[in-house]
C-alpha cells in the first residue's frame, strides 16, 4: 500500500503546483520547496491529534463532517483555476482546520514553513490553508475506502510517524511538542496491529546507533550515487511533485494488467502510478500528469540510454493494456544554452518517446506531443540538481 506521502505526491501534480504558485504569487520552484515543508507540517498536526483516543475521534469526526475525501481531490484543479467563492471557501475552511490542528500555534507553523522555503509569510499562510484540506481529503479517502474508525485512523498516522516527523521542517516538532512520538508504540490509540514493511523501517527509536549515524551514512550514500552518475555519463532525471524524504531501496512489486498479465514495477514508482490510475476510475478524472522516472537522454541529443529503453518497453505494455487511453507527452529542458534551441530539443525528445512507444505497438494517434523548453521549471536552474529536475518528460493522461 502506498504511503501517505506517496498519495499526497500523486495529488500534487505539476499542473496543481503551477496553479498553487499562481495563487500564492511565488515561483513554481519556491512553491515546490514550500510544499515539501507544508505537507509534513500538516501531517504532524494531524499526528498530534491522533496520538490520543479522544484526539483521534475528534479528527475522524471533523474529516467526516467537513466532507473531506475523494470529491475534493477530484475537483481540486477546477477549484484552483476557477477562483471565486468555491476557492475562497476552500481556503477559509483550511484556515479553520489549521487552528484546530495546531491549537493556537498556527502562526509558528506559518513562520517555520516560510523560513524553510524562503517565501513570504503571507504566501506560506495561504499555502497551508490550501494544503490542509488536501491532506485531510487524502486521509479522508483512506478512512472511507478502508472503513477506518478512530482507532484505525490513529494507527494509520502513527504507523508513519517517524517519516512524518523527520520530514517536518527544522524546529517544528519541538514547537508542537511532538518529539516524544518518535518513541511511541505504533498502536498508541488502540488495539495493536501487525506493522507493515514501511513501518518497520521507520523505527529509528529502537535503533539509537542508527539514528546517530544516519546523517553521515546518508551523505556517504548520496556521494556514491553522484560519483556513479558521473562515471556513467548520465544526466540524472529526478522526480518532481512532492517526494517524501526517504533513502529506502526501491521495492519491486507485480502490477496486474487487464487480461491477467503481470509486470514487475517499482512500488509507488512511475509505472505503478500510471497503471493504478488507468485501472481505477475512482482515482480522479483526467487530465492527470506523471513525471517519468528512469528516462534519460544522452547529453544534447534525443537518444535514450539503455535503461530508458527498458522503461519505455514496460510503459508500452501498460498503455497497450488500456487501448482506449490517450496521452500527451510534454518535453522540458533546463535553462542552459539558447532558449529556442531548448524548445526544439524538448519537442524532439517528446517526439522520440512517442516514436518508441509507437514502435512497441502503441497507436500513434493516441499520443500527442508538446515541447516547453525551459519555460516551465520546477526547480532553480542555478544548481546542478535543479537543472536535472527541469530536464524531464511529463506524461499526461487525457483519457482512460
N, C-alpha and C positions, 0 to 999 in steps of 0.2 A: 504494500500500500504506500502511496506517495506521502511524503512528509507534509506538514502544514506549509513549510517554506516552499516546497515544490509546487503545491497547489496555488499558493498566492502568486508565485512567479508566473504560472501559466495565465493568471488573470491579467497581470501587468505586462501586456503585450507592447511592442514598440508603438503601436497606434495609441494605446492608453497612456503610455509615458509621454508621447508628444502632446496629447490633449491636456495632460496634467501640467506639463511645463508651460503651456499657454495660459492655463488657469492661474498658476501661482506666479507667472511672469518671471520665470528663471529659465536658464538654458536647459536643453534636454540632458546634457551631461551632468549639470548640477542637480537636476531633478532626479536623475538616476541615482546619484550618490545619496541624495536625501532619502530616497525610498529605502536604501539599504539600512538606514538608521531608523526610519519611521516604522517600518513593518515590525521588526523585533521589539521596538518600544511599545507598540500597541499590544503585541502578544505578551510582553512582560506584564503589562497592566492586567490583561485577562488572566494570566497565570497567578498573579497575586490574588485576584478574586477567587479563582478556582482552587486555591490551596486549602480552603476550609469548606466543610459541608454546606454551611449557610451561604458563603460567598458563591459556591458553585451553583446552588439552587437559584440564587438571585440572578446570576449571569445567564443561566439557561432560560429563566422566566423572561428576562429582558430581551434575549435573542428572539424568543417565540413571539412575544407581544409586539416587538418592533418590526416584525416581518423580514428579518434579516435571513437571506437564503439565496436560492438559485435565481429567483426573479430579478433581484437587484443586479446580480452578476451578469445575467443575460442582457440586461438593458444598460449596462454601465457606459458603453461607448456613446449611446444616444444621449444619456444624461449629461455626459461631459461636454459634448459638442453642441447640444441643443440649447443649453443655458436656460434662462427663465426660472419660473417658480420651482420646477422639479429639482433643478440643480441646487438652488438655494435651500430647499427643504432637506435635501441630502446632506448638505454641509452643516446646517443648523442641528440636524439630528446627530451628526458626527461629533459636533462640539459638546452636546449634552452627554453623549456616551463617553467622551474623554473625561468629563467631570466625574462621571460615575466610576470609571476605571481607575483614575489616578487620585481620587479622594482629596481634591484640593491642591494637588501637585502638578496640574496641567501646565502651568507656566514654566516650571522646572523642566518638564519634558520638552516643551516647545523650544526653550533656550538650548537644551542639550542637543536636539536634532539640528537646530540652526547652526550651532557651533561645529558639530561634527561634519556637516556638509558644506559649510561656508556660504549659507544663504541667509536672507533676511528673516527675522523672527516672524514677521507677518506672513511670509511665504511658508515657513515651517508650520505656522498655526493652521493655515488653510490646507496644507498638505496632510497634516494629521487629522483634520476634520474630515478629509476625504478617505484617507487610508483606514480610519477606524471602522466605518460601516462596511468597507470592502473586506477587511479581515473578519469582522463579525459575520458577514454573509458567508465567507468560506467556511467558518466554523459552524454556522447555522445550517449550511447544506450538509455537512457531516452529521450533525445532530439529527436532521430529518431523514437522511437516507439510511443511517445506521440505527435509528431509533434509540438514541442515547438519552438516558436520564441524567440527573445531576451528577451522579457518581461516574457515569461513563464519560461525561463532558470533562469532569475533573481529571480522570485518568488519561484522556486524550491529550490534554495540555501538559499534565505532569510528566507524561511519557516523553515529551520533547523539551523538558525544562532546561536541560544543560545546553542544547543547541540554541534555544531562545535567549538564555541569559548570556551566553558567550557572544551572541550576535548583537546584543544591545550596545548602544554607544557607551563609550567610557564614562564611568561615574554614575550612570543611570540606575544600575542595580542597587547600589548603596543608597542613592537618594530615595528609591522606592522601598527600601528595607527588605529586599528580596534575596540577599546574599545567602541566607540560611537554606533556601530552597535547593541549592546545589547538592546538599547532603540529605534532602528529604526523601523518604521512601516513595517509590513510583505510584503507589496506590494510597496516597495520603488522604484522599477524600472518600474512600470507600473500600469495598472488598478487593483483595489482591487479585492480580491477573498475571498471566504469563507474559513477560516482556518480549517485545518484538526485537528483531536484529538491530534496527537503528537505536533502540533504547539501550541495548547492551553496550553499544559503542559510546553512548552518552555518559556512562557512569564514571566520570572523571574523579568524583569524590572518593570512590572506592580504590583509586589508584593514585595516591598523592604524589608519588615519584613521577608518574606520567604527567600530572598537572604541572609540576615544577619544570620539567624538561621539555614539555610540548612546544613552547615558542621556539626554542633552539632547534628541535627536530624539524619543525615545520619550515623554518628558514633554510635548513640544510636541504630538505626535500625540494623546496622551491628553486634553490640554486642548481640542484642536479637537473631539474626539469628544463630550466633555461639553458643550461650547458648542452643538454641533449638536443634541444631545438636548434641551437646554433650549429652544432656539429652536423645535423641532418639537413641544414639549409632550408628549413621550413619557415613560412610565415605563419605564426600561431594565430588561430582563429578562436577567440574567446566568446563565451556565451553572453548574450545581453539579456535584459529583463532582470528581475530580482533573483539573485543567487544567494542561497543560504551559505554562510561561510563554513566550508567543510573541507577537510583534507582526506575524506574517505575514498577508498578504492572503488571504482565502478563495479556495480553488481549486475551480473548478467541475468536475464530472465527470458522466458519464452512467450512471445506475443502470438496469440492465436488469431488467424485471419479467417474471413468467410471461406467456407469450404473445408475448414479444418487444418489448413496448412499452418505450420508453426515457424516462427522466425526468431532467432536469437538476437536480442537487443539489450542495450544498457537500460537498467531500471531508471525511470524518470528522465531518460535522455530524449533526444530529438525524435527518433523513430518511435519510441514508446509513446511520446506525447501525441504525435500525429495519428498513430494507429488507434490510440484510445479515443481521440477526438472524433475521428471518422466513424468509429463504431458506436458512439454513444450520442444519440440525439439530444439527451438532456445536458450535455456538456457546454451548451451555448450555441447561438446561431452564428453562421458565417457573416462577414469575413472574420477570420482569426489567423493571426500571424505567428510563425515559428522561425527561430533563427537556427540555421544549420550548425551542427557540430561536425567535427572531423571532415570539413570541406575546405581544402587548402589548394591554392594555385601556386604554380611556380612563379617566382617574382616577376612582375611586369607582363605576365602572359595569361592566356586562357587555358593553359594546360593544367589538368588536375594531377595531384600526386597519386600514387598507387593506393594509399589508404583512403583517399577521397573517392576513388572509383568503386571501392567496396561499399562505401556509404551510399553511392548513387544506385548501385545494383539492388541493395536492400530497400531503398526508397521506392524504386520502380516496382518491386514486388508488392509493397504496401499499396501503392496507387492502383496497380492493376487489380488488386483485390476489391477495390471500390470504384468500379468503372464509371459511375455517374458523377464522381467528384471532379471538380475543376479547380485549378490552382493558378496563382500568379507568382512568378519569380522576380524578386527585386534585388538588383545589384547595388552595392555601396562600396566606396573606397575611402581611404584616409585623405587628408588634405595635402599630401606631399606631391609636388610637381604641378603640372598645368591642369587647371580645373576642367577645361573642355576635354582634354585627353583622358582624364579620370572618368568623366561621364561616359565617354565612349567605351572605355575599358569596363565600366560597370555593366553596360548593356551587353558587351561582348561576352563577359563572364556569365551573366544570367542566360544568354543565348546558348553558351556552351553547355550549361547544365540542362537546358531544355533539350538540346540535341542528344545528349547522353541518355536522358530519360526516354526520348523517342526511340533511340537505338535499342533500348532494353524493352520496348514494346508498349510504352505509354503513348496513346494517340496524341499527336502534336496539337490538334485543335483543342485539347483540354488544358493547354498550357499557354498563358500569356507572359510577356516579359516587359520589365521596366528597368531603367537604369537611372540612379540618382547621383552617381559620383560621390563627391564629398559633401553634398548639400544637407544630409540628414545624419550628422554624427550622433553617437550615443555616448561618447567619452571624449575627453580633451585630446586634441591632436598634438599636444606638446610633449607627450611621453610615448615611449615605445609600446607600453601596454595599452594606452588609449588608442593609438593608431591601429594596433592589432584588432581591437574591438570594432573599430569603424570599418575595417576591411571584412565585409561579410555578405552573405546572400540570405535573404529572408524568403520564406515560403509562406504565402497567404492562401489559405483555403477559402475559395469563393463559393463553392457549392459542395455539399456532401455527395 
